[in-house]
Amino acid sequence: IVDAAHNPHGAKALAETLRTEFDFQSLFAVVAVLSDKDAIGILKELEPVVSRIVVTENKSERAMPKEKLFEIARGIFGDERTFMEADLQAAISYSMEQATLLNQVSDGANAVLITGSVVTVGEGRKIVKRVSEQ
């Protein structure tokens, strides 16, 4: 799932859609935001519907450093549910691998969400397309 939710209002709408329209057993969220956005507000809205969060940064000059986003996410999601990857490619690959493994051993549906900014989802779509073509 790819959604640009780059503010708390957008994240709230996304969370509501995920809650009412899908029945995921587990949802991995790949999140990269820009420094001038309300990362705390975005993550608080996503927390109830996300099983694990994988933070990183996109290629924008305005990207929030992944280390800062990781600390914010740990405060909201806790240590056990929060992960950090070096870049968007690694974060998406890790999340897709984990969701695929869970899909192989469980009856429920497990999925990956890419969100946090328009830049993140634009880059994410290109990465997912490359991966699916391999």
N, CA, C and O atoms as CSV, one atom per row, in Angstrom:
chain,resi,resn,atom,element,x,y,z
A,1,ILE,N,N,0.863,-1.174,0.000
A,1,ILE,CA,C,0.000,0.000,0.000
A,1,ILE,C,C,0.898,1.222,0.000
A,1,ILE,O,O,1.863,1.287,0.763
A,2,VAL,N,N,0.593,2.180,-0.840
A,2,VAL,CA,C,1.371,3.400,-0.939
A,2,VAL,C,C,0.427,4.573,-0.710
A,2,VAL,O,O,-0.565,4.726,-1.423
A,3,ASP,N,N,0.738,5.410,0.294
A,3,ASP,CA,C,-0.093,6.571,0.611
A,3,ASP,C,C,0.806,7.686,1.111
A,3,ASP,O,O,1.656,7.455,1.971
A,4,ALA,N,N,0.632,8.878,0.591
A,4,ALA,CA,C,1.535,9.988,0.900
A,4,ALA,C,C,1.297,10.645,2.257
A,4,ALA,O,O,1.944,11.653,2.539
A,5,ALA,N,N,0.436,10.155,3.088
A,5,ALA,CA,C,0.086,10.765,4.376
A,5,ALA,C,C,1.270,11.505,5.002
A,5,ALA,O,O,2.105,10.895,5.669
A,6,HIS,N,N,1.339,12.816,4.785
A,6,HIS,CA,C,2.485,13.603,5.219
A,6,HIS,C,C,2.156,14.585,6.341
A,6,HIS,O,O,2.946,15.473,6.662
A,7,ASN,N,N,0.965,14.404,6.932
A,7,ASN,CA,C,0.592,15.203,8.093
A,7,ASN,C,C,-0.362,14.368,8.951
A,7,ASN,O,O,-0.865,13.347,8.484
A,8,PRO,N,N,-0.619,14.777,10.182
A,8,PRO,CA,C,-1.482,13.971,11.058
A,8,PRO,C,C,-2.884,13.739,10.489
A,8,PRO,O,O,-3.445,12.656,10.653
A,9,HIS,N,N,-3.447,14.740,9.828
A,9,HIS,CA,C,-4.786,14.577,9.247
A,9,HIS,C,C,-4.787,13.470,8.186
A,9,HIS,O,O,-5.677,12.619,8.173
A,10,GLY,N,N,-3.794,13.487,7.303
A,10,GLY,CA,C,-3.682,12.446,6.283
A,10,GLY,C,C,-3.426,11.076,6.885
A,10,GLY,O,O,-3.973,10.074,6.424
A,11,ALA,N,N,-2.590,11.035,7.922
A,11,ALA,CA,C,-2.293,9.763,8.590
A,11,ALA,C,C,-3.537,9.217,9.298
A,11,ALA,O,O,-3.759,8.007,9.328
A,12,LYS,N,N,-4.339,10.111,9.862
A,12,LYS,CA,C,-5.583,9.680,10.521
A,12,LYS,C,C,-6.541,9.069,9.509
A,12,LYS,O,O,-7.141,8.026,9.768
A,13,ALA,N,N,-6.687,9.720,8.354
A,13,ALA,CA,C,-7.557,9.190,7.299
A,13,ALA,C,C,-7.035,7.841,6.792
A,13,ALA,O,O,-7.814,6.915,6.563
A,14,LEU,N,N,-5.728,7.737,6.622
A,14,LEU,CA,C,-5.124,6.474,6.192
A,14,LEU,C,C,-5.381,5.382,7.216
A,14,LEU,O,O,-5.778,4.275,6.853
A,15,ALA,N,N,-5.160,5.678,8.484
A,15,ALA,CA,C,-5.371,4.682,9.547
A,15,ALA,C,C,-6.822,4.226,9.581
A,15,ALA,O,O,-7.097,3.038,9.754
A,16,GLU,N,N,-7.737,5.147,9.419
A,16,GLU,CA,C,-9.157,4.792,9.427
A,16,GLU,C,C,-9.488,3.875,8.246
A,16,GLU,O,O,-10.232,2.908,8.405
A,17,THR,N,N,-8.944,4.170,7.076
A,17,THR,CA,C,-9.167,3.320,5.910
A,17,THR,C,C,-8.578,1.930,6.136
A,17,THR,O,O,-9.216,0.926,5.822
A,18,LEU,N,N,-7.382,1.872,6.670
A,18,LEU,CA,C,-6.758,0.573,6.938
A,18,LEU,C,C,-7.579,-0.225,7.955
A,18,LEU,O,O,-7.707,-1.443,7.837
A,19,ARG,N,N,-8.126,0.459,8.939
A,19,ARG,CA,C,-8.908,-0.206,9.980
A,19,ARG,C,C,-10.239,-0.728,9.444
A,19,ARG,O,O,-10.671,-1.819,9.817
A,20,THR,N,N,-10.890,0.043,8.571
A,20,THR,CA,C,-12.239,-0.329,8.135
A,20,THR,C,C,-12.297,-1.130,6.836
A,20,THR,O,O,-13.254,-1.870,6.608
A,21,GLU,N,N,-11.283,-0.987,5.985
A,21,GLU,CA,C,-11.356,-1.609,4.668
A,21,GLU,C,C,-10.455,-2.832,4.484
A,21,GLU,O,O,-10.575,-3.547,3.489
A,22,PHE,N,N,-9.562,-3.071,5.433
A,22,PHE,CA,C,-8.629,-4.193,5.321
A,22,PHE,C,C,-8.633,-5.006,6.609
A,22,PHE,O,O,-9.015,-4.515,7.671
A,23,ASP,N,N,-8.209,-6.237,6.496
A,23,ASP,CA,C,-8.122,-7.119,7.661
A,23,ASP,C,C,-6.746,-7.777,7.680
A,23,ASP,O,O,-6.619,-8.985,7.484
A,24,PHE,N,N,-5.721,-6.963,7.918
A,24,PHE,CA,C,-4.362,-7.487,7.940
A,24,PHE,C,C,-4.049,-8.114,9.285
A,24,PHE,O,O,-4.422,-7.595,10.337
A,25,GLN,N,N,-3.362,-9.231,9.228
A,25,GLN,CA,C,-2.855,-9.835,10.457
A,25,GLN,C,C,-1.692,-8.998,10.972
A,25,GLN,O,O,-1.554,-8.774,12.175
A,26,SER,N,N,-0.857,-8.539,10.039
A,26,SER,CA,C,0.310,-7.753,10.391
A,26,SER,C,C,0.551,-6.727,9.283
A,26,SER,O,O,0.415,-7.031,8.098
A,27,LEU,N,N,0.911,-5.506,9.691
A,27,LEU,CA,C,1.186,-4.458,8.719
A,27,LEU,C,C,2.526,-3.813,9.057
A,27,LEU,O,O,2.712,-3.260,10.141
A,28,PHE,N,N,3.453,-3.898,8.108
A,28,PHE,CA,C,4.755,-3.256,8.239
A,28,PHE,C,C,4.663,-1.885,7.583
A,28,PHE,O,O,4.274,-1.779,6.420
A,29,ALA,N,N,5.017,-0.839,8.314
A,29,ALA,CA,C,4.984,0.511,7.744
A,29,ALA,C,C,6.405,0.995,7.502
A,29,ALA,O,O,7.211,1.076,8.428
A,30,VAL,N,N,6.700,1.312,6.258
A,30,VAL,CA,C,7.966,1.947,5.894
A,30,VAL,C,C,7.681,3.441,5.878
A,30,VAL,O,O,6.849,3.913,5.104
A,31,VAL,N,N,8.383,4.189,6.744
A,31,VAL,CA,C,8.075,5.605,6.905
A,31,VAL,C,C,9.334,6.454,6.783
A,31,VAL,O,O,10.350,6.189,7.426
A,32,ALA,N,N,9.241,7.478,5.943
A,32,ALA,CA,C,10.271,8.508,5.826
A,32,ALA,C,C,9.530,9.829,5.671
A,32,ALA,O,O,8.653,9.958,4.816
A,33,VAL,N,N,9.882,10.808,6.497
A,33,VAL,CA,C,9.192,12.097,6.467
A,33,VAL,C,C,10.185,13.225,6.218
A,33,VAL,O,O,11.397,13.041,6.329
A,34,LEU,N,N,9.654,14.384,5.882
A,34,LEU,CA,C,10.483,15.566,5.718
A,34,LEU,C,C,10.631,16.271,7.064
A,34,LEU,O,O,9.749,16.181,7.918
A,35,SER,N,N,11.734,16.963,7.248
A,35,SER,CA,C,12.063,17.578,8.541
A,35,SER,C,C,11.031,18.583,9.023
A,35,SER,O,O,10.855,18.759,10.229
A,36,ASP,N,N,10.346,19.247,8.095
A,36,ASP,CA,C,9.403,20.279,8.513
A,36,ASP,C,C,8.001,19.746,8.784
A,36,ASP,O,O,7.072,20.535,8.961
A,37,LYS,N,N,7.828,18.445,8.820
A,37,LYS,CA,C,6.515,17.836,9.056
A,37,LYS,C,C,6.375,17.383,10.510
A,37,LYS,O,O,7.366,17.236,11.226
A,38,ASP,N,N,5.145,17.168,10.927
A,38,ASP,CA,C,4.820,16.748,12.291
A,38,ASP,C,C,4.950,15.227,12.397
A,38,ASP,O,O,3.955,14.503,12.358
A,39,ALA,N,N,6.175,14.762,12.529
A,39,ALA,CA,C,6.425,13.314,12.573
A,39,ALA,C,C,5.727,12.661,13.761
A,39,ALA,O,O,5.192,11.559,13.640
A,40,ILE,N,N,5.731,13.335,14.902
A,40,ILE,CA,C,5.068,12.775,16.087
A,40,ILE,C,C,3.586,12.576,15.808
A,40,ILE,O,O,3.037,11.510,16.089
A,41,GLY,N,N,2.941,13.585,15.263
A,41,GLY,CA,C,1.516,13.483,14.955
A,41,GLY,C,C,1.205,12.399,13.944
A,41,GLY,O,O,0.225,11.668,14.091
A,42,ILE,N,N,2.035,12.291,12.915
A,42,ILE,CA,C,1.842,11.260,11.893
A,42,ILE,C,C,1.953,9.871,12.512
A,42,ILE,O,O,1.090,9.019,12.300
A,43,LEU,N,N,3.014,9.648,13.274
A,43,LEU,CA,C,3.242,8.317,13.845
A,43,LEU,C,C,2.192,7.952,14.888
A,43,LEU,O,O,1.793,6.790,14.973
A,44,LYS,N,N,1.739,8.910,15.677
A,44,LYS,CA,C,0.687,8.627,16.667
A,44,LYS,C,C,-0.604,8.176,15.991
A,44,LYS,O,O,-1.306,7.311,16.514
A,45,GLU,N,N,-0.921,8.751,14.843
A,45,GLU,CA,C,-2.126,8.350,14.122
A,45,GLU,C,C,-1.982,6.950,13.525
A,45,GLU,O,O,-2.957,6.202,13.457
A,46,LEU,N,N,-0.777,6.593,13.094
A,46,LEU,CA,C,-0.552,5.282,12.475
A,46,LEU,C,C,-0.400,4.149,13.488
A,46,LEU,O,O,-0.687,2.993,13.177
A,47,GLU,N,N,0.043,4.471,14.677
A,47,GLU,CA,C,0.398,3.445,15.667
A,47,GLU,C,C,-0.678,2.385,15.897
A,47,GLU,O,O,-0.336,1.204,15.961
A,48,PRO,N,N,-1.961,2.741,16.026
A,48,PRO,CA,C,-2.956,1.692,16.304
A,48,PRO,C,C,-3.123,0.642,15.200
A,48,PRO,O,O,-3.599,-0.459,15.477
A,49,VAL,N,N,-2.749,0.953,13.973
A,49,VAL,CA,C,-2.976,0.016,12.868
A,49,VAL,C,C,-1.701,-0.613,12.324
A,49,VAL,O,O,-1.763,-1.485,11.457
A,50,VAL,N,N,-0.548,-0.184,12.822
A,50,VAL,CA,C,0.738,-0.679,12.319
A,50,VAL,C,C,1.334,-1.668,13.321
A,50,VAL,O,O,1.430,-1.377,14.513
A,51,SER,N,N,1.728,-2.829,12.827
A,51,SER,CA,C,2.339,-3.846,13.683
A,51,SER,C,C,3.800,-3.534,13.967
A,51,SER,O,O,4.258,-3.613,15.106
A,52,ARG,N,N,4.527,-3.174,12.902
A,52,ARG,CA,C,5.949,-2.829,13.022
A,52,ARG,C,C,6.249,-1.665,12.097
A,52,ARG,O,O,5.722,-1.581,10.988
A,53,ILE,N,N,7.106,-0.768,12.570
A,53,ILE,CA,C,7.477,0.389,11.772
A,53,ILE,C,C,8.953,0.303,11.417
A,53,ILE,O,O,9.796,0.002,12.262
A,54,VAL,N,N,9.247,0.574,10.151
A,54,VAL,CA,C,10.622,0.583,9.662
A,54,VAL,C,C,10.883,1.998,9.163
A,54,VAL,O,O,10.371,2.403,8.119
A,55,VAL,N,N,11.685,2.747,9.918
A,55,VAL,CA,C,11.962,4.128,9.544
A,55,VAL,C,C,13.234,4.214,8.722
A,55,VAL,O,O,14.150,3.401,8.851
A,56,THR,N,N,13.253,5.228,7.875
A,56,THR,CA,C,14.411,5.482,7.031
A,56,THR,C,C,14.317,6.930,6.574
A,56,THR,O,O,13.602,7.726,7.182
A,57,GLU,N,N,15.017,7.271,5.529
A,57,GLU,CA,C,14.870,8.613,4.968
A,57,GLU,C,C,14.828,8.519,3.454
A,57,GLU,O,O,15.370,7.592,2.851
A,58,ASN,N,N,14.168,9.507,2.856
A,58,ASN,CA,C,14.124,9.554,1.399
A,58,ASN,C,C,15.293,10.414,0.901
A,58,ASN,O,O,16.120,10.860,1.696
A,59,LYS,N,N,15.357,10.641,-0.390
A,59,LYS,CA,C,16.506,11.339,-0.970
A,59,LYS,C,C,16.378,12.865,-0.983
A,59,LYS,O,O,17.266,13.553,-1.487
A,60,SER,N,N,15.308,13.389,-0.447
A,60,SER,CA,C,15.113,14.832,-0.419
A,60,SER,C,C,16.133,15.503,0.501
A,60,SER,O,O,16.522,14.944,1.526
A,61,GLU,N,N,16.555,16.700,0.123
A,61,GLU,CA,C,17.434,17.490,0.984
A,61,GLU,C,C,16.723,17.860,2.280
A,61,GLU,O,O,17.374,18.162,3.280
A,62,ARG,N,N,15.402,17.838,2.269
A,62,ARG,CA,C,14.604,18.182,3.442
A,62,ARG,C,C,14.249,16.974,4.294
A,62,ARG,O,O,13.492,17.108,5.256
A,63,ALA,N,N,14.771,15.808,3.970
A,63,ALA,CA,C,14.430,14.588,4.701
A,63,ALA,C,C,14.846,14.678,6.162
A,63,ALA,O,O,15.927,15.168,6.489
A,64,MET,N,N,13.962,14.193,7.036
A,64,MET,CA,C,14.317,14.079,8.445
A,64,MET,C,C,15.344,12.959,8.574
A,64,MET,O,O,15.144,11.879,8.018
A,65,PRO,N,N,16.443,13.196,9.298
A,65,PRO,CA,C,17.421,12.120,9.477
A,65,PRO,C,C,16.778,10.884,10.101
A,65,PRO,O,O,15.995,10.980,11.046
A,66,LYS,N,N,17.120,9.741,9.559
A,66,LYS,CA,C,16.504,8.496,10.024
A,66,LYS,C,C,16.734,8.262,11.509
A,66,LYS,O,O,15.882,7.675,12.175
A,67,GLU,N,N,17.861,8.706,12.039
A,67,GLU,CA,C,18.151,8.522,13.457
A,67,GLU,C,C,17.164,9.310,14.330
A,67,GLU,O,O,16.725,8.828,15.374
A,68,LYS,N,N,16.827,10.506,13.896
A,68,LYS,CA,C,15.850,11.318,14.634
A,68,LYS,C,C,14.468,10.685,14.557
A,68,LYS,O,O,13.769,10.594,15.567
A,69,LEU,N,N,14.069,10.248,13.364
A,69,LEU,CA,C,12.771,9.603,13.196
A,69,LEU,C,C,12.701,8.304,13.999
A,69,LEU,O,O,11.655,7.967,14.554
A,70,PHE,N,N,13.810,7.582,14.059
A,70,PHE,CA,C,13.873,6.342,14.835
A,70,PHE,C,C,13.596,6.618,16.308
A,70,PHE,O,O,12.834,5.884,16.938
A,71,GLU,N,N,14.192,7.647,16.859
A,71,GLU,CA,C,13.967,7.986,18.273
A,71,GLU,C,C,12.515,8.376,18.524
A,71,GLU,O,O,11.930,7.984,19.534
A,72,ILE,N,N,11.939,9.141,17.614
A,72,ILE,CA,C,10.524,9.504,17.744
A,72,ILE,C,C,9.662,8.240,17.690
A,72,ILE,O,O,8.771,8.058,18.520
A,73,ALA,N,N,9.925,7.379,16.723
A,73,ALA,CA,C,9.142,6.151,16.553
A,73,ALA,C,C,9.265,5.232,17.764
A,73,ALA,O,O,8.275,4.639,18.192
A,74,ARG,N,N,10.460,5.108,18.315
A,74,ARG,CA,C,10.638,4.259,19.510
A,74,ARG,C,C,9.781,4.748,20.664
A,74,ARG,O,O,9.243,3.946,21.427
A,75,GLY,N,N,9.654,6.053,20.790
A,75,GLY,CA,C,8.824,6.611,21.854
A,75,GLY,C,C,7.340,6.324,21.681
A,75,GLY,O,O,6.590,6.330,22.656
A,76,ILE,N,N,6.917,6.076,20.466
A,76,ILE,CA,C,5.498,5.821,20.170
A,76,ILE,C,C,5.213,4.332,20.014
A,76,ILE,O,O,4.211,3.837,20.531
A,77,PHE,N,N,6.076,3.618,19.313
A,77,PHE,CA,C,5.858,2.200,19.019
A,77,PHE,C,C,6.573,1.252,19.974
A,77,PHE,O,O,6.213,0.078,20.060
A,78,GLY,N,N,7.578,1.741,20.689
A,78,GLY,CA,C,8.362,0.881,21.575
A,78,GLY,C,C,9.518,0.238,20.838
A,78,GLY,O,O,9.554,0.209,19.608
A,79,ASP,N,N,10.458,-0.275,21.607
A,79,ASP,CA,C,11.670,-0.878,21.040
A,79,ASP,C,C,11.394,-2.110,20.181
A,79,ASP,O,O,12.041,-2.304,19.152
A,80,GLU,N,N,10.439,-2.945,20.596
A,80,GLU,CA,C,10.207,-4.217,19.910
A,80,GLU,C,C,9.553,-4.055,18.545
A,80,GLU,O,O,9.658,-4.945,17.701
A,81,ARG,N,N,8.884,-2.936,18.319
A,81,ARG,CA,C,8.148,-2.743,17.069
A,81,ARG,C,C,8.816,-1.741,16.140
A,81,ARG,O,O,8.287,-1.456,15.066
A,82,THR,N,N,9.959,-1.203,16.524
A,82,THR,CA,C,10.593,-0.137,15.758
A,82,THR,C,C,11.928,-0.590,15.175
A,82,THR,O,O,12.780,-1.116,15.890
A,83,PHE,N,N,12.099,-0.382,13.883
A,83,PHE,CA,C,13.313,-0.771,13.179
A,83,PHE,C,C,13.783,0.399,12.321
A,83,PHE,O,O,12.997,1.285,11.987
A,84,MET,N,N,15.061,0.401,11.969
A,84,MET,CA,C,15.617,1.449,11.115
A,84,MET,C,C,16.468,0.799,10.041
A,84,MET,O,O,17.228,-0.132,10.305
A,85,GLU,N,N,16.329,1.304,8.832
A,85,GLU,CA,C,17.148,0.843,7.719
A,85,GLU,C,C,17.872,2.038,7.097
A,85,GLU,O,O,17.427,3.179,7.219
A,86,ALA,N,N,18.982,1.763,6.437
A,86,ALA,CA,C,19.861,2.803,5.902
A,86,ALA,C,C,19.191,3.688,4.855
A,86,ALA,O,O,19.439,4.892,4.802
A,87,ASP,N,N,18.349,3.091,4.030
A,87,ASP,CA,C,17.700,3.863,2.973
A,87,ASP,C,C,16.362,3.222,2.623
A,87,ASP,O,O,16.011,2.160,3.138
A,88,LEU,N,N,15.630,3.883,1.745
A,88,LEU,CA,C,14.292,3.425,1.393
A,88,LEU,C,C,14.314,2.048,0.735
A,88,LEU,O,O,13.454,1.215,1.020
A,89,GLN,N,N,15.274,1.803,-0.127
A,89,GLN,CA,C,15.398,0.491,-0.777
A,89,GLN,C,C,15.531,-0.614,0.270
A,89,GLN,O,O,14.833,-1.626,0.196
A,90,ALA,N,N,16.410,-0.427,1.233
A,90,ALA,CA,C,16.625,-1.439,2.279
A,90,ALA,C,C,15.383,-1.606,3.147
A,90,ALA,O,O,15.035,-2.724,3.524
A,91,ALA,N,N,14.719,-0.504,3.464
A,91,ALA,CA,C,13.528,-0.570,4.312
A,91,ALA,C,C,12.395,-1.324,3.621
A,91,ALA,O,O,11.716,-2.144,4.238
A,92,ILE,N,N,12.202,-1.041,2.348
A,92,ILE,CA,C,11.147,-1.730,1.598
A,92,ILE,C,C,11.492,-3.203,1.431
A,92,ILE,O,O,10.632,-4.062,1.626
A,93,SER,N,N,12.723,-3.508,1.077
A,93,SER,CA,C,13.139,-4.913,0.910
A,93,SER,C,C,12.949,-5.697,2.202
A,93,SER,O,O,12.395,-6.796,2.192
A,94,TYR,N,N,13.411,-5.128,3.315
A,94,TYR,CA,C,13.264,-5.792,4.615
A,94,TYR,C,C,11.785,-6.048,4.921
A,94,TYR,O,O,11.408,-7.157,5.302
A,95,SER,N,N,10.963,-5.032,4.756
A,95,SER,CA,C,9.540,-5.158,5.085
A,95,SER,C,C,8.843,-6.170,4.189
A,95,SER,O,O,8.020,-6.958,4.657
A,96,MET,N,N,9.168,-6.151,2.907
A,96,MET,CA,C,8.556,-7.112,1.980
A,96,MET,C,C,8.974,-8.540,2.325
A,96,MET,O,O,8.157,-9.460,2.269
A,97,GLU,N,N,10.236,-8.723,2.678
A,97,GLU,CA,C,10.713,-10.050,3.069
A,97,GLU,C,C,9.988,-10.542,4.317
A,97,GLU,O,O,9.563,-11.696,4.373
A,98,GLN,N,N,9.847,-9.681,5.309
A,98,GLN,CA,C,9.180,-10.072,6.550
A,98,GLN,C,C,7.704,-10.395,6.316
A,98,GLN,O,O,7.198,-11.392,6.832
A,99,ALA,N,N,7.016,-9.562,5.545
A,99,ALA,CA,C,5.607,-9.816,5.248
A,99,ALA,C,C,5.443,-11.113,4.457
A,99,ALA,O,O,4.512,-11.879,4.705
A,100,THR,N,N,6.339,-11.359,3.514
A,100,THR,CA,C,6.287,-12.593,2.727
A,100,THR,C,C,6.494,-13.818,3.613
A,100,THR,O,O,5.782,-14.813,3.474
A,101,LEU,N,N,7.457,-13.749,4.515
A,101,LEU,CA,C,7.683,-14.858,5.451
A,101,LEU,C,C,6.448,-15.122,6.299
A,101,LEU,O,O,6.051,-16.274,6.477
A,102,LEU,N,N,5.846,-14.081,6.814
A,102,LEU,CA,C,4.636,-14.256,7.618
A,102,LEU,C,C,3.494,-14.825,6.787
A,102,LEU,O,O,2.724,-15.648,7.281
A,103,ASN,N,N,3.374,-14.398,5.536
A,103,ASN,CA,C,2.326,-14.935,4.665
A,103,ASN,C,C,2.503,-16.421,4.405
A,103,ASN,O,O,1.525,-17.134,4.181
A,104,GLN,N,N,3.738,-16.889,4.434
A,104,GLN,CA,C,4.008,-18.303,4.180
A,104,GLN,C,C,3.668,-19.189,5.376
A,104,GLN,O,O,3.435,-20.387,5.209
A,105,VAL,N,N,3.637,-18.620,6.567
A,105,VAL,CA,C,3.421,-19.443,7.762
A,105,VAL,C,C,2.130,-19.112,8.508
A,105,VAL,O,O,1.874,-19.676,9.572
A,106,SER,N,N,1.323,-18.220,7.972
A,106,SER,CA,C,0.088,-17.863,8.667
A,106,SER,C,C,-1.084,-17.836,7.702
A,106,SER,O,O,-0.907,-17.776,6.485
A,107,ASP,N,N,-2.267,-17.879,8.258
A,107,ASP,CA,C,-3.472,-17.835,7.440
A,107,ASP,C,C,-3.908,-16.405,7.140
A,107,ASP,O,O,-4.663,-16.171,6.196
A,108,GLY,N,N,-3.436,-15.448,7.938
A,108,GLY,CA,C,-3.839,-14.059,7.748
A,108,GLY,C,C,-3.028,-13.368,6.670
A,108,GLY,O,O,-1.986,-13.862,6.239
A,109,ALA,N,N,-3.523,-12.222,6.246
A,109,ALA,CA,C,-2.823,-11.421,5.248
A,109,ALA,C,C,-1.866,-10.462,5.948
A,109,ALA,O,O,-2.232,-9.807,6.924
A,110,ASN,N,N,-0.660,-10.387,5.447
A,110,ASN,CA,C,0.366,-9.491,5.975
A,110,ASN,C,C,0.804,-8.586,4.842
A,110,ASN,O,O,0.964,-9.039,3.708
A,111,ALA,N,N,1.002,-7.297,5.141
A,111,ALA,CA,C,1.244,-6.339,4.067
A,111,ALA,C,C,2.271,-5.294,4.466
A,111,ALA,O,O,2.695,-5.201,5.618
A,112,VAL,N,N,2.655,-4.504,3.455
A,112,VAL,CA,C,3.617,-3.413,3.640
A,112,VAL,C,C,2.945,-2.113,3.223
A,112,VAL,O,O,2.282,-2.042,2.189
A,113,LEU,N,N,3.130,-1.089,4.045
A,113,LEU,CA,C,2.658,0.254,3.777
A,113,LEU,C,C,3.874,1.153,3.604
A,113,LEU,O,O,4.799,1.104,4.415
A,114,ILE,N,N,3.883,1.967,2.566
A,114,ILE,CA,C,4.941,2.958,2.348
A,114,ILE,C,C,4.280,4.324,2.471
A,114,ILE,O,O,3.330,4.620,1.747
A,115,THR,N,N,4.779,5.162,3.386
A,115,THR,CA,C,4.111,6.429,3.652
A,115,THR,C,C,5.053,7.457,4.268
A,115,THR,O,O,6.214,7.159,4.549
A,116,GLY,N,N,4.546,8.664,4.472
A,116,GLY,CA,C,5.289,9.693,5.173
A,116,GLY,C,C,5.514,10.965,4.383
A,116,GLY,O,O,5.656,12.038,4.968
A,117,SER,N,N,5.550,10.864,3.071
A,117,SER,CA,C,5.690,12.058,2.235
A,117,SER,C,C,5.455,11.691,0.776
A,117,SER,O,O,5.518,10.526,0.385
A,118,VAL,N,N,5.185,12.712,-0.006
A,118,VAL,CA,C,5.011,12.511,-1.443
A,118,VAL,C,C,6.322,12.006,-2.051
A,118,VAL,O,O,6.309,11.152,-2.937
A,119,VAL,N,N,7.448,12.531,-1.576
A,119,VAL,CA,C,8.755,12.091,-2.063
A,119,VAL,C,C,8.958,10.611,-1.750
A,119,VAL,O,O,9.411,9.845,-2.600
A,120,THR,N,N,8.621,10.218,-0.529
A,120,THR,CA,C,8.787,8.817,-0.110
A,120,THR,C,C,7.979,7.877,-0.993
A,120,THR,O,O,8.497,6.862,-1.460
A,121,VAL,N,N,6.718,8.207,-1.223
A,121,VAL,CA,C,5.907,7.290,-2.025
A,121,VAL,C,C,6.319,7.282,-3.491
A,121,VAL,O,O,6.214,6.256,-4.163
A,122,GLY,N,N,6.786,8.421,-3.987
A,122,GLY,CA,C,7.289,8.439,-5.368
A,122,GLY,C,C,8.492,7.531,-5.534
A,122,GLY,O,O,8.556,6.732,-6.468
A,123,GLU,N,N,9.448,7.660,-4.618
A,123,GLU,CA,C,10.625,6.781,-4.656
A,123,GLU,C,C,10.215,5.336,-4.395
A,123,GLU,O,O,10.721,4.414,-5.036
A,124,GLY,N,N,9.303,5.146,-3.458
A,124,GLY,CA,C,8.862,3.797,-3.100
A,124,GLY,C,C,8.206,3.070,-4.246
A,124,GLY,O,O,8.447,1.879,-4.444
A,125,ARG,N,N,7.379,3.766,-5.004
A,125,ARG,CA,C,6.728,3.146,-6.166
A,125,ARG,C,C,7.757,2.654,-7.174
A,125,ARG,O,O,7.607,1.566,-7.731
A,126,LYS,N,N,8.793,3.437,-7.413
A,126,LYS,CA,C,9.841,3.028,-8.353
A,126,LYS,C,C,10.568,1.789,-7.843
A,126,LYS,O,O,10.866,0.877,-8.614
A,127,ILE,N,N,10.851,1.758,-6.552
A,127,ILE,CA,C,11.549,0.613,-5.963
A,127,ILE,C,C,10.699,-0.646,-6.059
A,127,ILE,O,O,11.195,-1.699,-6.458
A,128,VAL,N,N,9.427,-0.547,-5.698
A,128,VAL,CA,C,8.546,-1.697,-5.748
A,128,VAL,C,C,8.400,-2.201,-7.182
A,128,VAL,O,O,8.365,-3.408,-7.418
A,129,LYS,N,N,8.315,-1.285,-8.128
A,129,LYS,CA,C,8.207,-1.696,-9.532
A,129,LYS,C,C,9.439,-2.461,-9.965
A,129,LYS,O,O,9.322,-3.492,-10.628
A,130,ARG,N,N,10.632,-1.974,-9.602
A,130,ARG,CA,C,11.877,-2.679,-9.948
A,130,ARG,C,C,11.915,-4.074,-9.315
A,130,ARG,O,O,12.303,-5.048,-9.961
A,131,VAL,N,N,11.514,-4.155,-8.065
A,131,VAL,CA,C,11.530,-5.447,-7.353
A,131,VAL,C,C,10.562,-6.414,-8.002
A,131,VAL,O,O,10.884,-7.591,-8.167
A,132,SER,N,N,9.378,-5.941,-8.373
A,132,SER,CA,C,8.379,-6.840,-8.958
A,132,SER,C,C,8.768,-7.305,-10.362
A,132,SER,O,O,8.292,-8.341,-10.827
A,133,GLU,N,N,9.625,-6.546,-11.030
A,133,GLU,CA,C,10.064,-6.940,-12.379
A,133,GLU,C,C,11.204,-7.966,-12.339
A,133,GLU,O,O,11.521,-8.582,-13.357
A,134,GLN,N,N,11.808,-8.146,-11.184
A,134,GLN,CA,C,12.946,-9.078,-11.080
A,134,GLN,C,C,12.509,-10.510,-10.980
A,134,GLN,O,O,13.348,-11.406,-10.887
